[in-house]
């Protein structure tokens, strides 16, 4: 945003899909970016993320942050916390579920505790969460009750883990992300090879809702939250126009100029992916970004057809 002051910003998960795009954008805007990168306890991070970016080492699974680098946490303008185990890679074994939860809940608690202990804590803490908070349902917004399944319970604990920052005056923002669309990663990248061969189609009945958002809008929403001090609390970060899986697959087929008529039966998804498939692929969550729109945010990609055309035109 033109005219915004330059900031000192810490980013965790800087090498992920959202983190890579965000760090690139923040550097282009002239901000000083520090990446929190996973390392071995006792070994400082000395690598670089996306060019000339300083790094701080941490090992959240071992409850460790590099002591020599803790000084870099002093006087931060903002922290953008994106780190977490990929939930869509592989079946949800007990070990996988443990990593998913730990990489969000325990990692957030570790970071929040370290930041709260600073002599000058950050002014702003922005963290990813997920619309998995709600479980399944229609017409969901930020006032909707939490779900009861594994992802919902994980999201609720994830958001609560930043509690140490509540008493030090840090503005906290939680962005409940939907399905982030980019040809560079995530669900869309995995779908593209099949759809480009003409083998794509609806999953299960195709009537389940997909609440999606473009990667560009995620980066813009984070920037919006960075510069608007009135943005506080929970914000659903999804397009204002969720679509059914059938509508999505038809739009994707059109964007790649291929038919999308080959459905994948629900029982096949269950056999292959287990609980992960039932939750992420067949679960239906129609979620709306009420608070973002009330705050004045305008989506770059509000509609799925034009969004996919724009994302795949390059």
Phi and psi in degrees as a GROMACS rama.xvg file:
@    title "Ramachandran Plot"
@    xaxis  label "Phi"
@    yaxis  label "Psi"
@TYPE xy
-61.8293  135.86  UNK-2
86.5286  -5.21369  UNK-3
-72.4012  143.724  UNK-4
-68.528  152.853  UNK-5
-75.3045  145.124  UNK-6
-128.497  159.697  UNK-7
-100.454  112.546  UNK-8
-125.883  127.416  UNK-9
-94.0796  133.492  UNK-10
-125.851  122.614  UNK-11
-96.5471  156.514  UNK-12
66.872  30.9526  UNK-13
-69.5385  -16.8306  UNK-14
-97.4924  0.409453  UNK-15
-80.0263  -177.363  UNK-16
-59.6099  -53.9771  UNK-17
-70.3038  -43.1735  UNK-18
-60.7482  -42.0807  UNK-19
-61.0827  -46.4981  UNK-20
-66.5404  -38.9886  UNK-21
-67.0167  -47.3492  UNK-22
-59.4573  -43.3443  UNK-23
-58.8869  -45.0916  UNK-24
-66.6823  -44.0322  UNK-25
-63.783  -39.6968  UNK-26
-63.5635  -40.4674  UNK-27
-61.2596  -30.8187  UNK-28
-82.8484  -0.938317  UNK-29
89.868  10.2138  UNK-30
-79.8509  154.418  UNK-31
-88.3844  118.696  UNK-32
-110.659  132.265  UNK-33
-116.986  128.248  UNK-34
-100.046  131.826  UNK-35
-91.286  111.426  UNK-36
-119.187  142.151  UNK-37
-68.8398  137.923  UNK-38
-149.71  -174.202  UNK-39
-91.1246  133.103  UNK-40
-49.7423  130.991  UNK-41
91.7145  -6.56139  UNK-42
-118.674  115.015  UNK-43
-68.2012  146.851  UNK-44
-77.6273  129.226  UNK-45
-126.515  11.3357  UNK-46
-85.2873  -176.05  UNK-47
-129.213  147.482  UNK-48
-117.578  120.227  UNK-49
52.4846  57.5143  UNK-50
89.7861  -142.284  UNK-51
-87.1032  81.7584  UNK-52
-127.281  127.187  UNK-53
-66.3231  154.12  UNK-54
-129.277  148.787  UNK-55
-122.122  134.487  UNK-56
-88.5924  142.255  UNK-57
-150.476  158.509  UNK-58
-135.115  83.0443  UNK-59
-59.4072  -30.1952  UNK-60
-66.3585  -24.0359  UNK-61
-104.861  9.29  UNK-62
58.4548  45.678  UNK-63
-133.006  134.668  UNK-64
-127.503  137.918  UNK-65
-55.6703  115.576  UNK-66
-61.5676  -37.5109  UNK-67
-65.0091  -22.1171  UNK-68
-98.7488  -4.42573  UNK-69
-61.5655  -26.2707  UNK-70
-58.6046  -29.9794  UNK-71
-68.0255  -16.5509  UNK-72
-78.9493  -14.1524  UNK-73
-72.5752  134.452  UNK-74
72.8134  22.4068  UNK-75
-67.7124  140.773  UNK-76
-75.9393  -36.5302  UNK-77
-157.606  155.746  UNK-78
-124.814  131.842  UNK-79
-116.495  111.846  UNK-80
-103.984  108.772  UNK-81
-120.845  -2.26799  UNK-82
-68.016  146.654  UNK-83
167.638  146.548  UNK-84
-58.9733  138.349  UNK-85
-63.7723  119.347  UNK-86
-82.4887  -15.7012  UNK-87
-100.996  8.0849  UNK-88
-103.478  103.668  UNK-89
87.5279  168.607  UNK-90
-67.7994  155.354  UNK-91
-88.6571  79.9846  UNK-92
-71.3065  164.723  UNK-93
-54.6644  -38.8126  UNK-94
-67.3105  -40.7058  UNK-95
-62.8612  -45.0451  UNK-96
-62.8633  -36.9018  UNK-97
-63.8704  -41.3765  UNK-98
-67.4477  -39.2526  UNK-99
-58.974  -48.457  UNK-100
-68.5403  -47.6024  UNK-101
-62.205  -40.8152  UNK-102
-68.5935  -12.1164  UNK-103
-108.275  -53.1373  UNK-104
-74.3926  -57.8285  UNK-105
-65.8272  -37.2662  UNK-106
-65.1999  -41.5644  UNK-107
-65.6213  -41.3204  UNK-108
-61.9358  -42.0657  UNK-109
-61.96  -46.7431  UNK-110
-67.1272  -44.1677  UNK-111
-62.3669  -39.8469  UNK-112
-63.99  -43.3993  UNK-113
-64.9085  -40.9047  UNK-114
-68.5536  -40.2846  UNK-115
-66.3825  -25.1092  UNK-116
-81.7702  -6.7438  UNK-117
-66.4849  148.714  UNK-118
-64.535  -33.3634  UNK-119
-127.741  87.0503  UNK-120
-64.2808  160.74  UNK-121
-64.9522  149.262  UNK-122
-70.4332  -32.708  UNK-123
-137.34  137.35  UNK-124
-126.103  114.44  UNK-125
-114.054  126.504  UNK-126
-129.243  144.408  UNK-127
-68.3697  144.097  UNK-128
-136.488  -155.38  UNK-129
-152.431  153.284  UNK-130
-69.5583  -6.47894  UNK-131
-57.039  -16.9328  UNK-132
-51.8883  -34.34  UNK-133
-89.503  -12.4784  UNK-134
67.7257  -144.805  UNK-135
-95.4079  152.86  UNK-136
159.551  170.806  UNK-137
-116.704  155.427  UNK-138
53.7565  46.6434  UNK-139
-89.902  137.449  UNK-140
-138.428  -169.603  UNK-141
-65.1215  -15.5933  UNK-142
-88.2371  -5.94305  UNK-143
-71.5965  151.287  UNK-144
-73.3018  153.14  UNK-145
-69.6152  154.877  UNK-146
-78.7027  -172.36  UNK-147
-123.106  -1.58834  UNK-148
-83.0323  -176.571  UNK-149
-58.3997  -47.3525  UNK-150
-65.7519  -40.4639  UNK-151
-61.9405  -44.6912  UNK-152
-65.7194  -37.7806  UNK-153
-64.6063  -44.9863  UNK-154
-62.74  -41.6605  UNK-155
-62.6328  -43.4533  UNK-156
-69.2272  -34.8103  UNK-157
-59.7898  -49.6985  UNK-158
-67.4504  -35.8948  UNK-159
-71.3779  -18.9723  UNK-160
-70.2789  -15.2275  UNK-161
-87.577  11.6363  UNK-162
-51.5914  -35.1237  UNK-163
-56.4086  -23.3213  UNK-164
-80.8848  -12.8806  UNK-165
-64.0251  -30.1332  UNK-166
-94.479  4.04775  UNK-167
-116.114  11.5978  UNK-168
83.503  10.2531  UNK-169
-78.9247  130.351  UNK-170
-73.612  124.925  UNK-171
-110.375  133.852  UNK-172
-130.944  127.544  UNK-173
-113.713  122.722  UNK-174
-103.881  108.687  UNK-175
-83.9713  99.7205  UNK-176
-79.2885  141.568  UNK-177
-89.8845  -157.017  UNK-178
-72.0657  114.821  UNK-179
-85.4451  121.275  UNK-180
-99.8795  124.35  UNK-181
-160.189  139.05  UNK-182
-68.9886  -8.96174  UNK-183
-89.0999  -7.3071  UNK-184
178.635  -179.764  UNK-185
69.8638  -158.445  UNK-186
-61.6749  -42.2678  UNK-187
-63.5969  -42.2379  UNK-188
-60.5842  -37.7106  UNK-189
-70.8525  -30.9044  UNK-190
-78.5778  -31.1486  UNK-191
-57.6468  -45.0471  UNK-192
-57.2475  -43.2606  UNK-193
-66.568  -44.4925  UNK-194
-67.6308  -35.2832  UNK-195
-70.1803  -19.4927  UNK-196
-89.9843  -0.260078  UNK-197
82.3866  14.5929  UNK-198
-103.924  11.6232  UNK-199
-81.8814  164.939  UNK-200
176.179  177.462  UNK-201
-63.0473  153.923  UNK-202
-100.805  126.416  UNK-203
60.6098  -134.001  UNK-204
-71.1026  -21.9461  UNK-205
77.6981  -1.71844  UNK-206
-90.4313  -6.14885  UNK-207
-71.7939  141.712  UNK-208
-81.871  141.518  UNK-209
-115.179  117.887  UNK-210
-98.4821  110.474  UNK-211
-119.759  166.966  UNK-212
-157.47  142.962  UNK-213
-76.0901  152.089  UNK-214
-58.3056  -38.8744  UNK-215
-60.0336  -41.685  UNK-216
-68.3951  -34.7003  UNK-217
-60.1695  -46.9883  UNK-218
-61.6484  -42.2632  UNK-219
-67.3244  -36.1756  UNK-220
-65.8907  -41.8705  UNK-221
-60.6078  -44.2286  UNK-222
-63.6178  -40.8146  UNK-223
-57.9974  -42.5439  UNK-224
-70.3768  -33.3682  UNK-225
-63.1559  -40.1394  UNK-226
-98.7385  -9.61528  UNK-227
-109.998  102.684  UNK-228
-67.2102  -16.8064  UNK-229
-78.2412  -7.56817  UNK-230
-83.3588  109.298  UNK-231
-142.017  138.077  UNK-232
96.7211  -146.469  UNK-233
-98.3906  135.576  UNK-234
-137.17  122.56  UNK-235
-69.78  122.634  UNK-236
-106.493  80.1754  UNK-237
-143.265  156.144  UNK-238
-58.105  149.868  UNK-239
-72.0272  -1.38753  UNK-240
-128.621  76.5482  UNK-241
-64.4377  153.753  UNK-242
-132.743  160.783  UNK-243
-72.3982  160.024  UNK-244
-59.1416  -37.3542  UNK-245
-62.4813  -44.5468  UNK-246
-63.5847  -40.9006  UNK-247
-62.005  -47.9089  UNK-248
-66.5619  -34.562  UNK-249
-64.6387  -41.7256  UNK-250
-66.4208  -38.0422  UNK-251
-68.6804  -42.1974  UNK-252
-58.5065  -43.0211  UNK-253
-63.7098  -39.6431  UNK-254
-65.9366  -30.1653  UNK-255
-102.909  7.58014  UNK-256
59.5725  44.1424  UNK-257
-137.637  153.8  UNK-258
-68.2918  157.5  UNK-259
-138.461  65.7708  UNK-260
-112.66  8.19696  UNK-261
-104.435  92.9001  UNK-262
-70.1432  150.754  UNK-263
-107.35  113.69  UNK-264
-59.0384  147.37  UNK-265
-59.3368  -38.0681  UNK-266
-66.2978  -30.4532  UNK-267
-67.8285  -43.3803  UNK-268
-60.6298  -41.8735  UNK-269
-63.3389  -40.9595  UNK-270
-65.3773  -41.41  UNK-271
-78.8088  -44.7656  UNK-272
-109.386  -10.87  UNK-273
62.0024  -139.562  UNK-274
-60.5003  -37.8622  UNK-275
-58.0226  -46.0395  UNK-276
-65.5672  -41.7091  UNK-277
-61.6493  -39.0865  UNK-278
-80.5273  -51.8619  UNK-279
-85.2121  -33.6968  UNK-280
-98.5003  -33.3114  UNK-281
-108.283  -16.4648  UNK-282
-67.9004  147.371  UNK-283
-116.729  118.768  UNK-284
-135.935  110.492  UNK-285
-99.2173  100.264  UNK-286
-117.244  141.438  UNK-287
-121.367  146.886  UNK-288
-90.6892  58.4543  UNK-289
-57.3182  -47.9173  UNK-290
-69.4206  -35.9203  UNK-291
-61.9638  -44.2217  UNK-292
-67.1474  -38.3318  UNK-293
-65.2618  -30.0427  UNK-294
-78.1474  -9.00463  UNK-295
100.131  10.3829  UNK-296
-75.2597  135.39  UNK-297
-112.718  124.375  UNK-298
-74.7428  137.517  UNK-299
-73.4783  -35.9321  UNK-300
-126.91  83.1493  UNK-301
-84.0291  -20.755  UNK-302
-121.418  139.253  UNK-303
-65.9149  -41.2916  UNK-304
-60.6771  -59.6135  UNK-305
-59.6416  -33.6092  UNK-306
-62.5801  -48.2188  UNK-307
-66.0039  -38.3044  UNK-308
-59.4309  -44.5357  UNK-309
-67.8581  -42.818  UNK-310
-65.3208  -31.8465  UNK-311
-102.943  1.07038  UNK-312
-74.8113  -22.1847  UNK-313
